[in-house]
Amino acid sequence: MSEIMSRRDTEFLLHEWLEVEALTTRERFSDHSRETFDGVLGLSERPATDLFAPHNRAADLDEPRWDGQQVHLIPEVKTAVDAYAAADLLRLGFDEEHGGMQLPTVVSVASAARFAAANMGTTGYLSLTAGNANLLVEHASAELVENFVPALLEGRFLGTMALSEPQAGSNLADITTRAVPRDDGTYRVFGQKMWISAGDHELADNIVHLVLAKIPGGPPGTRGISLLLVPKTLVNDDGTLGERNDVTPAGINHKMGWRGTVNTAPTFGSGAFTPGGEAGAVGYLVGEPHRGLSYMFTMMNEARIGVGLAGAAPGYTGYLKSPGVRAVAPAGSPGVGRSGGAAGGPGGARRRTPHAAGPEGLRRRGPRPRAVRRSRVRRHVDRPLGRGAGGGVSAARGAHADRQGLAVGVGAGGQQPRHPSARGSRLHAGLRRRAALPRQPPQPDPRGHPRHPGDSTCSVARSCPTGGAPCGAGRPDGRDHLARPRGRW
């Protein structure tokens, strides 16, 4: 079993639970089949295991360095990025007209999960590039798409998203980066950005920045934000690289995690370079003016899915690496249980820890029925109340713990050993008062339904044979079990 991602679990999720093969009945995915989907996952597993996972820790320990001119990364990062691009994995979800494979998003995300689990620091360069290209396909002109998207999907260019500034973190209305229009239809961009992942490196021939800026004379606030494409190196009409654009890093930021993804503070229009003999970084407007923030949400929402994947995938890998899972072999193969015996041998099933069953156990057993869970809760609630030796609050806590099936005994002075899951818990004052009330035997209802004194709720209200008619006839308050929610007991 792979310690990065279980192939069996992925197949269960995709084919048995989500039934992704049904998507092939749609015209968009009619050229694909289950064999295509499984082939992509198999293609993803080898580089994730052999090239991404081995340097996961090394990239954190030897984080990116900036020497004042360029950013330096460990060489394993470039090797992994090049292999990912060579396998055409950047093309998975894109349309065929743009050179993509036109796979369902759920399959491309399943492929990305393997790399997120193996090494999110290196995967960050690639996920940003895919999001960058997807935004251009959705909103940019045909000319920009033709000049930049093929290179992005080939991995020759890598992408970023440049939103925040030192004085404007999440409040983008306060950004001051400006884009000044020129007579040739381009813009000259001036400003400082901050916390830009993958903002400078030598992993590719070029870096494509998607920059939020304001065009002079536009509306105030976020309504005046436009989106511009600003490459690190200008691209000539024939697709070859031209002169260096005026984009330079002022420095890099040191992070707590994912250190392999360099985090930069790029400056646009500092004067370090003068493309065309003028100051300012050359930028190209994406879409229409003053609609930049709405365009950027295409990439931001995709990044949110990636961030969720970056949390779930390593967490799942941690589960696979846990001792309990290692001790239990897959079904049908020998393994060693926690007590030392063979997991597949006599008594092996009893030695398996609950968490070791994992998704395989869920596949076989399924979720516990709601009625069973409720009946277990009711069994705990109907227990007689216990009281601590010290009385007062101690007694109340003892009573409540006993009602919940948590107390395992009463020690001297009212100190009660408690279940580990209850350690450190604090009871609400109302619960303590209710728990301290003495339990009285149920009294018969005038209609034969058992109930508790002081409670207007019929204990069988959910299956009352009266069909909702009052059960409290003859009671002083005249209430029935529909008068208010179920009672305190």
N, C-alpha and C positions, 0 to 999 in steps of 0.2 A: 504493500500500500504506500503510495506517495505521501511524503510528509509535507508537501506543498498543498495539494488538493486531491481529494479522493475522486478517482474517475467514476467509481460506482455511485457515489453521492451526486455527482454532477449529472450523470445519466438519469438517475431517479428524479431529480428536480426538473430537468428539461423534458424528459420523455414520458415519465409516469405521472408526474404532478401537473406540469404546465402543458404537456402534450404539444410541444412546439412543431412537431411534424405536421400538424393540422394547418400550419401557416403556408405550407407548400401548395395548398389548394387555391391560394390567392395568386393572381396574375403576377404580382411583383416578385414573388418568391417561387414561381412555378419551375424554374430551372434547378432548384435545390431539392435535397432529400435528406433523410436521416443520415445517410452515409456522408453527405457533404458536411453536415453539422458536426458529426463525430470526427471527421477528418480534420476540421479546423481545430477542435479541442486537442486532438492528438498532436497536431503541428505546434500548438502553443505550449504543450507540456515540456518538450525537450529543452528549448532555450530558457524557459522559466526556471527549470531545475538545474541546468548545467551552466548558464551564463548569468542569470540574475541573482539567484539565491546565494551563491558562494561569496559574493562581495557585499552582501547586505550590511553586515556588521562593519566591514572594512571601510565602507563609504561613510559610515557614521563616525568612526574613530579618526579617520583621515579626511576631515571635511574639506570642502572647497577652499582654495586660497586665492587671494588677489594680490598681485605684485605691483599694483599701480598702473599696469598696462592691460593685463588680461587675467582671466580666471583659470585656475589650474584644478583639474579633477584627476582622480586616480584613473589609470588607463582602462581598467575593467569596465568602466561606465560606457566609454565609447564602443568597446567591443560588443557589449550587450545591445546598445542602441542600434548599431549597424546591423547586427544579426536580426533584430526585430524588424527593421525596415526591409532587409533583404528577403525576409519571409512574407512580405506583402501584408503584414498584419495591420498596418495603418489603413489599409483599403477596405477592411471587412464590411463596414456599414454604409459605404458610399455607393452612390448610383453608378451603374455601368458606364454611363456617358462621361463620367469624370474619372474613369479608370478604376472604379471600386468593384467589390464583389457582390454588393447588394444583398447582404445577409440580414436577417432579422436582428433588431437591436438586442434582443435577449441573448442571441448566440454570440454576438460581438462582445457583450458585457461578460458573458461566461468565460470567453477567452481572456479578456482583460483581468478577470478575477485571479487567474493564475499568476499573472505578473505582479498584481497588487499584493498578493500573498507572499510572493518570493522576495520582492524588493521594491517598495513603493517609492523610495528615493530616486531610483533610476527610472522607474515607470513614469514618474511625474513629467519628464521631458516629452514622452510620447503621448500621454493623455492630453497635455496642453496643445500639442501639435494637432491631434485629431480634432479637438474642439475648435481650434483656430481655423482649420480648413472647413469644418462644417459651417461655421458662421459665415465665411466668405461665400460658400456655395449658396447659402440661404439669402444673403443680403447684398453682396458685392456685385459690381458690374461684370459683364462677360469678359471684359478686358483684364480686370484684376484676377478673376478666376483663372483665366487662361495663363496668366503670367506667374501665378504663385501656387495655386492648388496642386497641380501635378508635381511640383518640386516638394511640396509638403508631404504628399502621399508617398513619394519615393524616399523620404527621409533625408534628402539633400538640404532642405530647409527645415528648421524647427520653429515652433511658434510660442508666443506668450500672450498674456492679457494684462494690460497696464492700466489700472484703474486708480488706485489710492495714491495719495501724496503725503508728504510729511505732516502737513497741517489738516489733511482731510482723509481720515481713515475710511469709515463707513459712510460718512456724510459727504456724498459725492457732489452735492450742490456747492460745496466750498472749493472745488478744484480751481486752480489758477492756470493750468497749462492752456496755452492759446495756440490756435492754428490760423495763421495769416494767409489769405488766398493770394495766389500769384496769377499773372496773366496767362500762363500756359495750362491752367487748370489744376495745378498742384497746390500744395499748401506748405508753408514753412512753420514747423512746430517748435515751440519754446516752452520749457517747463521741466520740473523735477518730479519724478515718480518714486514711490517707495514700496518695499515688500513685494517686488516683482520676481516671482519664481521663474527660473530658467532664463533670466534676463541677459546673461552674458556667459559665453563658454566657447569652446573650440570643437564641439561635437559635430557640427555640420558646417556647410559652406556659408550659410546665411541664417539670420534670425529675423522672423517676421513678428513685429510688435503690433498689437491692436491697441491703440491709444485713445483714451477718452480725453477730449479737449474741447475748448469753447472757441467758436468763431466770433470775432468782434462784431458787435451789433445784434447778437442773438438774444433770445428771451432770457430772463434771469433764472437762477436755480437750475434744477435738473432739466428743465425744458430747453435749455440752451446748450446742452451737451451734444457734441458730434463724435463720430467714430472715424478714426483715420488709421490707415495701414502705413506703418513706418518701418522699412527694412533696415537692418544694420548695414547692409551693403546694397547699393542701388542695382537694379536689374535693367540691362539694355533691352531694346526692342526684340532682339533675336534670342533672348533668354539667357545670354551670358552675363556674368557679373561685371558691374561697372565700378565706379569709384566709391570710396567709403562714405557713408552717410554720417551726419553729425549726431551720433548716438554713442555716448560713453558712460560707463558706470562710475559713479562717485565712490562706490565701495560696495561691500557685501554685508549682509546681516547674518549673525550667528543664531542658529535655531536650536530648539530643544529636541526635535525629532526630524526624521526625513532629511537629514543633513546632506545626503547625496544630491538633493535638488538644490542647486545654488539659489540663494535669495539675494536680489540686488537692489540698488538704488540708482536707476539709470537717469541720466541727464540728457535732455533733448535740446539741441541748439546752444550748446555751451561755447561753441567757437573752436573746439579742438580740431574739427574738420570743416571745410567750406565747400560742399558739393556745388558744382556750377559756379564757383567763385563767390557765393553768397553765404551769409550766416543763416543758421537755422537748419533743422533736420527736415528733409524732404518727406512729405506725407501725401497719401492719396485718400480722398474721401470715400468712405464705405457707405453706400446707400444715399439717403437724403440728408441735408444739414439738419441739425438739432434733433435727430432721432437716434443718436448714438447709444443712449442708455437702453432703449428698448431692443436695439440690435444686440447689445452686449449680453442681455439676459439669455440669448440663445446659448452662448458659451457658458455663462454663469450657471444656468440650470443643469447643463451637462456636467459641469464641474461638481455640482452638488451631488449628483449621482456618483461621480467618481470618489468624492470624499466619503460618502456612505460605504462604498465598496472598499475603500482603503481602511475603514474600520472593521467591517465584517470579515473580509478575507484574511487578514492576519490573525484575527481572533479565532477563526475556524482553523487556521494552520496551527495556532497554539493548542487548540483542542486535540488535533492529530498528534502533536508532539508530547502531550501530557502522558505521565506514566501509566495512568489507568487504561488509556487507549492502546499504548504499546504492549501492555500485558495481555490484551485480548486480541487474538488473531481473527482475521475475517472468517466468516462462516465457511465451514468446509475445510479449513486448514488448521494445522496444529498451532498451539500457542501456550503461553504460560500464564496461569491465573495469578491473582495476588497472593494466594496461599502456596504457590509453587507447583500446583498440579497443572495438568494440561487443560486448557480451556475447553477443548473439544472432547475431553475424556470424561469419565464418571465424576459427577459432581462439579464439573467445570462451570456449568451454567450458574450454579449457586455462588461461585467465587467471583463472578463478574460484578464489578461495581455498577451502580445505577447509571452513572454518566458514561460508562464505557459502552453501553448499548448504542448510544448515539443515534444518528439518522437510520442506521440499519435496524435498530430496535423499533424506532417509530414506524418504519416501513412494515415491519411484521405485526406490531401490536396496535399501532394507531393511538390516537388520543384517548384518555380515559373518559367514559361517558359522563355527562354533566350530572346525571342522577346519582352516580356513584360518589362523585365528589361531594354533592350536597348531603348524601346520607352519612358520609363520614363526619362532615361538620356537625350535622344534627346529633350524631352519637356523642361527640365531645360536649356539645351544649347541654345535652340532657343528663350529663353526669352530676351526681351530688356535689355541692360546693364543699371545698376543703377550707380549713382555717389554719392560719399560722399560729405558732405557740405564743407569739408576742402580742397578738391582737392588733387592733387599729389598722394602720396602713399595711403592716406586714400581713395581717389576716386578709385584708382585701386583695393584696397581690397574690397571696397563696390561693385564695378562692378563685381569682380570675385565671391564674396559671393552671389550676386543676381543671377548671371548666374547659380550657383550651387544650388539655392533654399535655401540658408542658412540665408541670411539677412532677418530680420523680421521688420526692421525699421531703420531710421536714426535719431540719437540724435544730440544734440547741439555739435558743434565743431567737427563734423565728427565721433563721437563715435557711433558705431552701435551695438545694441544688436544682438548677434549671436546665432545660434543653439548650444546647449550644445556639440554636437559631434564635432563642429568646434573650440571649445574653445582651445586656445593655439596653433592652427595650424599656420604654417608660409608658406607664398606663395613663391615659387621660383621666382627669379627676372624676369625671362623670362615670367612667367605667369602674373606677375604684369604689365609688359610692354604690353603684349597682351591684358590684361583685360582693360587697360586704353585707348586703341584705340577706337575711336568712331565707333559705329555700323552704317553701311550704308545699305540702302535697297537693296535687291537682284536685280541684273541686268539680263536680259534675255540672255541666251546663243544663239548664232546663230542657233543652232538646236532646240531651244525651251526648253532647260533644264535650270532651275534656278540655279544660282551660285552667289558667293560673289566676289566683286572686289578684285583683287590682289591674287586670289586663282585659281589654275589650276585644282581644283577638282570639277567634276560634282557632284551636290548634290544627284543625283540619280544614281551614278556610279554602285551601286550594282545591279540595275535593268535597266540598260541603254538599250533601244530598239535597239541601233546600234550594239549590240553584241560585244562591245569592240572597235568599230571604234572611231576615234578621235571626241571629242565633242568640241574642241576649234578651229574649223576652222574659219579663219578670225581674230583670236586674234593675238596681236603683238608677243607674245612669241611662238605661234604655238604649244603649249602643249595640250595634251589631259588628260583625267582623269586616264590613266594608266601610265603617265610619272613619277609619284612619289606617295607616300602614301597619304591618305586623308589629307586634309589641316587643317589649324589651327582652323578653326571654327567647 
